[in-house]
């Protein structure tokens, strides 16, 4: 014989599990300290500056083409 379940309770448990999974994903994506964010921004700036330094002409000249 099949087990009897409360559908309302099952829906609520499923919704809780989905919210928990979404929360975990958000903590991974956005749960960084200010120092980590600043370090990432500084690294991006350093890479962009180095790349721009390798152009023969200014990067703004390339944008107008």
C-alpha positions, 0 to 999 in steps of 0.5 A, a space after each residue: 500500500 502507498 504511503 499517504 502524504 500531506 500535499 500541502 506539507 510536501 509543497 512547503 518542504 519543496 519550496 523551502 528546499 528551493 529557497 535554501 538552494 537559491 540562498 546557497 548559490 547567492 552566498 557563493 556568488 555575492 557573499 564576498 568580503 569588501 577586501 575580496 571585491 576590491 582585490 578583484 577590481 584591482 586585478 581587473 584594472 591591472 589587466 586592462 591597463 596592461 592590455 591598453 599599454 600594448 596597443 600601438 595607438 590609443 584605445 579610443 582611436 580603435 573605438 571610433 572605427 
